[in-house]
Amino acid sequence: MSQPAVFFGHGSPMNALGGPYVAAWRELGEAIGKPKGVVMISAHWETRGLGVTAQARPETIHDFGGFGPELQAMQYPAPGSPDLARRVSELTRAHAVETWGLDHGTWSVLVHVWPDADVPVVQLSLDRTLTARQHYDLARALNPLRDEGIVIAGSGDFVHNLRTWKRTGEDSPYPWAVSFNEAVKAAFVRGDHDALIDWVDLAEDAQLSVPTDEHYLPLLYVAAQARPGDEISFFNDEITGGSISMTGVRIG
């Protein structure tokens, strides 16, 4: 049975400790069951050249500051998979990396999806030498993994503008954030991946929603897994702080 591809809007690292988005992540994990592994593309691992984590026991990376000791102490001891890393390398020519682990874009979500930390996880980096279209084309090479028991996942945010994020008080979404979020969803539904790739033209003021593209690019890795007849569904479909989209997408 083919596994789905999933994009997670991960938002703040504090979501690892709980909150309004956790229930949907837990329900997703229960619906999927226990796959043979996960290949995660996170907004928080950017490299020059393509890398894949190859450790049997990846480190839980606390790649943030300014949060309390409970979050800093949190661990997600999911196993890695050198075999899966080698398979990813065969498909993408990624080089094995032993100096990275699971960053918060990965574990702050998966701690709720598979709370027993018993599903092997490898991360594939965002190669900053690639264009958006090259990221998408690279991602298509991962598609056979869906038939090998592997979930292809991305973690970022459709809309991610920390400069305009409302830190206190009223947090209704900016109209431009809503417009872009809806445009991304509509492109997924109609299968218009060219529109997703050329995101600057996807909606008015798109660059307010994507001032830098590291949180957006992981969704191209998920879109690229779509096959004819795949169902598209959304979860946690809301914008927090005015300008951070928590919307997730499941394909298949």
N, C-alpha and C positions, 0 to 999 in steps of 0.2 A: 504494500500500500504506500502510495506517495505521501511524503510529509509536506506540510505547508511551509510557506515562507511568511515571515512575520516582521513588521516594522514596529518598534516601540518608541513612542514619545516619552523620553525618560525624565525630562524636567530636572528638578533639584535632586542632588544626592540624598537629601532628607527623605525622599520617598522610600528609601531602603528601610526606614524605621516604621513605615506605615503611612496611612493617609487615604484620601478618597479614590486613588487610582489602583490601589492594591487588589481590590476585589476582582476587577476585570483581569488583571494579570494572573491571579490564582485560578480563575475560571478557565482561562486560556490553557494553562498548564494541565488542568484536569481534563479538558477536552482533547488535548493532543496526546496525553499519556506520556510514556517515557520513550523518547526517540533514542536511536543509537548514539546520537551526538548532536551538537550544535556548532555551526560556524557563524560567529558573530562579527559584524562589521560595526565598530563603535566610532562615534564622533571624536573620541578622545585618544585615538592612536593614529597619529599622522607621521608618515615616514617619507623619505626619498628612496624610492625602490619599494618593492612589495614584500612584506614580511608576514609570516604566519607563526603563531606561538607553537612551540614543539615540546614543551615540558610535560612530563607525566603528572606533576603536581604544580600547577601555576600559582603564583603568588596573588593574593588579593591586594590590589594597588589602591592606595588612598590618594588619588591624584587631585586633591582639592585642599583648600585651607579655609579657616574661618568657621568651621563647624565644631560641635561639641565632642567630648571624649567618647560618648557612646557610639557615634558614627565612625570615629577614627579607630575604634577598637573592633569594629565589626569585621568578621571574616566570612568568606564564602568559599569553602574548601572543595569546590567541584574538581573532579579530576580533569586533567588534560587528556590528549590522545595523540601520541606520536604517530600512530598509524593514520589517523584522520589528517593530521598535519601533512604527512607524506602524500596522501591522496589529493589534498588541496594543492600541494606543490606540483603534482603531476598535471593538474588541470590548469593551473594559473602561472606556474614557474615562480611562485613565491619562494623566498629563501627562509629557511628555518631560523627562528629567533628564540634565544634562551633568556634574554634580558628583559622581557616584558611578561606580563601575566594577564589578569583579568582586571581591567580598569572599571571605574564606577559606572560608565555607560553600560557595561555588561552586568556586573554583579548587583547593582542597586535594583535592577529589574528581575533578574533571574532568581534572586533570593526569594521572590514571591512566586515566580512561575514554577520552579522546582525547588521548594524550600529544603528538601533533604540533601541538596547538593550532590545528587547521584547520577546526573547526566553529564557526560564528558563535554567539555567546551574548549574550542580553539578560537582564537581571534585572528582575523585577517585585517591587515592595516589599510589605511587610506593612503595610497601612494600619491603624494602631492605633485608628482611630475605629470600626472594624467589629466586630461580634460574630462568634463562631465560625460561626454559621449564615450570616451575610452574607459571610464569607470563602468558605465553600463555594459559595454561590450565585454569587458573583463568578467563582469558578474554573470553574464550568460554562460560562461564556461563552467560555472558551479552547478548548473541546472541538473546534471545527472545525479548529484548527491541526494536530491529529493527522493529518488527511487532506491537509494542505498540506506534509507532510514535516518537521514540527516535533515534537521531543520536549518534552513538558511535564514538568518535574522540580521536586522539592522537596528541600531539604536541611535537616536538623535532627536530632532524636532522639526516638523514642517516649518514652523515659525520660531525663530530664536533670535531675539534682539534684547540683550541684557541692558543695553543703554537706555531703552525706553521702558524697561520692566518696572511696574508699579510695586514698590517694596512694602508700602503700608497703605491702609485705608481702601478706598474704592478701587476695584481691580477689573472693571468691565473691559472687554477686549476692544482694542482699537479697530475701527472699521477696515483699515488696510490689512490687519492681521486676519480678520474674519474672511475678507475677500480672497486672500492668498490661500488660506487653509481650505476654503471651499473649492477653489480652483484646482488644488492638488487632488482632493478627493474626487472631483469630477473627472479629472484626467485618468485616475486609476480606474474608475468605473467604466469609462469608454475605451480603455486600453490604449490611450494616446500617450505612448511613452516618449515620442519625440517632444511633446509639450513638456513632459516632466524633465527631460534632458535640457531643453532650452528654457529653463525656469524663469529667466529674466523677463521673458515675454508672456509668462503664464497669467499674470494679473497686473493691474495698475499698482505702482509702488511696490513691486516684488522685492526690490532691493532693501526696503525697510524690513521686510520679513526675513530676508536672507542677507544680512550685511556681510557675513562671511559664510562660506558654504560647507564647513565641516559637519554641521549638524544636519544639513540637507542631503549630502551625498549618500549616506547609508540607505536612504529610501530608494535610490536608483538600483542598489544591489538586490533589494526585495522586488521591485517592479520587474526586474529582468528575469525573475523566476516564473513569471506568469505563463500559463499554457492555455490553449483554447479550452473553454468550458470551465476554467477555474472560477469558483465563487470568490467575490471580493466583499469583505466585511470590515467594519470599522469599530473601534472600541475606545473608551476614554476620550470621546470626541469633544474636547473643550479647550479653551485657551485660558491660561492662568496668568495673573499679573499683567494682563493686557497684551502681552507680546511673546508668550511661550506656549506653543501648542503641545498638548499632551496626546493628540490623536494618534492612535495605532491602527495598523492595517494588517489583516490576515488574508493571504492569497492561498486558496485551496483548502 
